[in-house]
Amino acid sequence: MSTENRAEAIIDLSAIEKNVKHLLAQSSAPALAVVKANAYGHGLVAVARTAVKAGASWLGVALLEEALTLRAARVSAPILAWLTPISDDFVAAIKNNIDLAIPSVSHLEQVIKAAQSLQLTARVHLEVDTGMTRGGALYEWKELVAESKKAEMSGAIKVIGVWSHFARADEPGQEFNELQRNNFEKAIEFAKQSGLNPELRHLSNSAATINDSKSNFDLVRLGIAMYGLSPDVKTMGSSEKLGLIPALTLRAKLHLVKEVPASSKVGYGGTAETQSDTKIGVISIGYADGVPRNADSSAGVLIGNKMSPIIGRVSMDQFVVDLGKESQARAGDWAYLIGGVIGSDKGDSYTSDTCYTADSWAGACGTINYEIVTRIGPRVKRIYLD
């Protein structure tokens, strides 16, 4: 016996393909497709294959286990993993031809040991802190370069790249971006003077790929924009303005519809109250599935062609929307939390004027669209359109 899913994230792979091609057309460099965090909630393996098909030369992940999952799925494209604690299995990384980011001498030492134990050469990208003050070497940069040169001469490693990360690339014209770029160029020059000759210099994220051609260097890293979402709606504009197609539609079943009187308290804590006689709908998805508990009434669902706002607090497995007294919605209908147009061939974009979006949910929760899509949990089945 087959049953319909309670909740679905529908991923339009053709939209991702179009976004990659659109971004590549704006760049003077090849692209690394960032597929960390289950491809921003969209599905690691399916999105990785699509990105490569669309022209991405590299794949990027945060965690080594993400890279190993791709290799197990027979994805053969070059992969860079950049958040690998010194306790990680660098032997497995080297055996599987996975490039490793090196942010410190301690990391380098562990990778060298793993490479020597295998009598193989590890491929590494040295990470320099250019001003974000997060990952990468700062005062240790000169030592890291020197030790890397020694290890390269011994055959333990090959320095494939030097890289860093922007802190404010989604703020066009911000002076700090130029400062970081200058620091990056100085770090590269020092590495070259020390005898290293990295094939790849990479600094640009999605925002810099769109805004800052000076920072393209040898490789651009496509993150949020690849999924059809703006790096920052306020500073860079909407997906539509940037020529991007949102790839994810999130929907859940309408579990219950019922009439309630005015002045009814709704949800835990009774924090909301109906303003008139109305119908409420119970949506079968909640914060256990990644729906933010703090979402306010500027978020909600699209049922048919009517947008219905959240009323009350989001619960673990469900939340309530105000359908309106005249609603014809019925239990079993699909309620669309994000999107409503399924398939990029049925309309190249959607906006908050016609349905709820990752951006409108972000606004309702005081967060960013990245968090909205990446937190969609494993109880939500992924459905792929191609």
N, C-alpha and C positions, 0 to 999 in steps of 0.2 A: 504494500500500500504506500503510495507516494503522498506527501504532504507539502504544502507550500512553506517557505521559510517565514519565520517570525520577523526577521529583520535581514536586510541585504544592503551591502555596499556594491553598487554596480559600477564597474570600472570600464570606461571606454578607451581601449588600447589605441584605437585609431586617433583619438584626441591627443594622447601622449606622443604618438608618432608625429603628428602635425606640429605639436609644440616644440619638439626637439628640432625638427627641420626649420621651423620659424626662427628659433634661437640661433641655430648654426648659421643661418643666412645673415644674421646680424653680427657675427663674430669673425674675427680674422684668424682664429685658432681652432683646432679640433676641440672636441668636448669630452668631458668626463661626466657621465650621468650618475647623480647621487641617488642611491637606492637604499640607504640606511633606514632603520626604523620601519622595516617591512615596506620599503619604498613609500615612505610618508603615509603609511596606512593603506596603500593601494595594492600591495602584493609584491613581494621581493622578486621571485623568479619570473613571473609573467611580465612585470615592468622592465626588468633587466633585459630580457630577450627583445622586448619591443624597442627599447632605447638603442640597443645595438643595431637592430634592423633599420632604425631611423637614421643611423649615421654616427652615433656616439662611438668614439674610439676606445674609451675607458669606462670602467664602472668604479664607483667609490662607495665604501661602506664605513661605518664607524667601527663595528665589532668584528673580530676575527671569525666568530661563529657565523656571521652573515656571509662573509667571503667563502667559508667552507661549504655553506649551504648552496651557494651558487656553483661552486666546483662540483659538488655532488649531483647537481642538476645538469651537469655537463655544459655549463656556460664557460666558454674558453677565452673570452675577452680579457685583456689585462684588468686586474683588480687592485685597488689600493685600499688598505685598511688603516685607519688613523687613530683609533682609540684602543690601543692594545697594551694593557698593563704589563709590567715586567714579568709577571707570573704566567702570562699567556703561553700557549703551545707554539713557539716560534718554529719548532721542527716541522709541525704540520703545515704552517704557513709556507715555509721554504719548499717543502715537498710538493705543495700544490701550486707553486709558482705565483704566490700572492705577494705583492709589494707591500712593504711595511713603512709606516711613518715613524721617524725617529725624532722625539722631542728632547732627548737628554742623553748624556754620556752613559748613564746607567742602562737605559734602553738599548743603546748601541752595544754595550758589552754583552748583554744577554742574547742579542741577535747574532753577534759574532760567535759566541759559544755554540749556539744551535747550528750555525752554518759549518763550523769546524767539525762538529760531531758527525755531520752528514758528508763532509768533504764536498760541499756545494757552495755556490755563491749566492748570498741573499741580496735581493733587490730592495733598495731603500730610498725613501724620500726624506731629506732632512727638513725638519720643521723649525722655522725661526719665528720668534715672537716680535712682530713689527709694531705692536701697540695695543693689541686687544687685551693683553695681559691675561691670557688663558693658557692655551697650549703653546708648545714650542720653546726653544732655547732663547734666553735673553743674554745675561752676562756669560753664560756657558757657551755661547755660539762659537767663539774662537776655538775653544777646546774641542767642541763637538766636530768642527770642521777638521781640525788637526788629527783627531783620533780616527775620523772617517777616512782621511787620506791614507793613514797607515794601514787601516783594515782593507782598503781598496787595493793597495799595493800588495798585500799578502794574499789577495784573492778571496777573502772572506765575504766581502760585500761589493756591490756595484752601486754607486750613487746615481740613481736614475733621475731624481728630481730634487729641487729645492722649492719649498712652498710655505705659504702663510695664509692668514684668513683676515678678511676685512671685518671691522666692527660696525661701520656706519655706511656701508655701500648703498643702503636703501635710502640715504639722504643725499640726493644729487647736489653737487656743489659744495658739500661739506669739506672743509679744509683738512680735517683729520684723515680723509681718504688719500689725499696727496702726500701727507706726512707718512702714512703707512707704505704707500708705493715707493717713496724715496728710501725709506728704511729697508724695504725689500731689495731694492736695486743695490744698495750698499752691501747688504748681506751676501748677495750673489757675487758681487765684485770681489769681496773678500774670499769667498770660496774658490773663485777662479784663480785669484792670485796665489792661493794655497795649493793649487794644483788639481783641484776638482773641476770636472767639466760635465755638469749635469745636462742630460738631454732635455729635460722639461723644467720650466719655471712656471709655477701656477699660483695665482692669487685670487682671481675673479670668482665670485659666486654668481648666483642668478642676477642680482641687482647690478653688479659691476659689469656683467656680460651685456646687459641692456644699456647701462648708463655710461660706461667708462671704457672706451676702446683702448686707451693707453695701458690699461691693466690686463689686457688679454694674454700677453706674453705667449707661451707655447701651448697652453691648455686652459680651457675655461671649465668651471665646475657648475653644472646645471642642477639646481635643487628645486626649490618650490615652484619656479616658473615652468619647469618641465611638466608639472602636474596641472598646469593651467591656472595657477593662482598667483596673484600679485605679491611680490616681496613686501610691499607696504602700500595699502590702498590710499592712505592719507598723503604720502609723499610721492608716490609713483603712479597712482591712479589704479583703476580697476583692471581686471583680467581683460575685459573687452577693449579698453583703451590700449593695452599692451599687445593686443592681437593674440591673446592666449585663450585656449578652450578648456574650461574646467572639466577634468576627466572623471570625477567621482560624483555619483548620485547615491544618497543614503535614504533608505525608506524602511518603514516598519508597519506592521499591521495595526489597524484600528481595532482594539480589543473590545471596547464597550462604548456605546452611545446611550446617554440617558438625559432626561429632562431634570433640571434642578431649579429651585426657586431663587429669587433675588436674596441677597445677603447670606448665601451659603458659604461657609468657610471651606477652603479647598487645600488639601494636602497636609503634610506634617507641619505642625506648629500653627496651622490655620493662618498662614501669613498672607493669604490672598482671599478675596471675597467677591462673589459674583455681584455685578452692579444691577442686574435685572434678571427676570426669568430667562433661562437660556438652556441650551444643550451643551453638555461637556462630552469630550471624547477622551478615552484612556488609550494612550499610545504604548505599544508593547516593546519599549526599549528604554533603558535608563542609564544611570551613571556606571553600573557594572559593565555596560557596553561602550562607555566612553562619552556619553552625553553629559556635559558639565552640570554639576548639581547647582551651581550658582547662576545658571542661565536665567535671564529675566524675560519679561513679556515682549521684548523686541525680537525674540526668537520664537519659533513655532513650527508648524507643518503646513504643507499644501495638500489639500484633499480636493480632487477635481480641479476646479480653477479658483478655489477660495483659500486664502491664507488665514490660518487660525492660530492665535498667539498662545503661548504657554500661560497657564494660570496656576499659581502655587509652586512649591518646590519640586524639583526633579527627584524621583525616588530611585532605588537601586535598579529596578527592572521596568519602570514605567514612569510616565508623566502625563499630566492632564492639559488639555487645550480647551479653549472656549470656542465652540463651533458656531455659536449664534443660534437664536431661537428658530430661525427658518431653515437651518441646515438639513440637507437630505442625506448626509453621510450615514453609512451603515457599518456595523461591525463587520470586519473582514476586508474593508477597503484598504488600499495602500495609502499611507500618510508619508509624504516626502519631507524629510528634515532638511536635506540639502539637494537642490536641483529639482528637476521635474521633467527635463528634456533628456530622454535616454537615447544616446547615440549621437555622435557629432554630425551625422548626416541629417538629423532632424532639427538642426539649429545650432549654429556655431558657438553660441554663448547663452548664458542666462544671467539675469541681474536680479538684485534685491527688489526690483519693481514687480517682478513676475513670480518670484518664489524666494524661499530662504536659501542662503548660500553659506559657504564656509566663512565668508567675511561677515555676514550678518550675525551668524552665531558667535563669531569672535567678538564682535561689538557687544553682544548681549551678555558676554561673560567677562569682559575686560581683559581679553587676551588676544592672541594672533591666530591667523588661519592655520599656521603650521601645527599648533597644538590641537586644533579641532580635528584635523584629519588624521594626525598620527596617533591620537588616543582611541580611535575606533577599535574596539576589542575583538578578540577571537570568536566570541559568540555570534558576531555578525558575519554571516556568510559572504564571501566575495564571489561576485558573478562577473565574468569577463566578456566583453563585447569586442569583436575585432572586425 
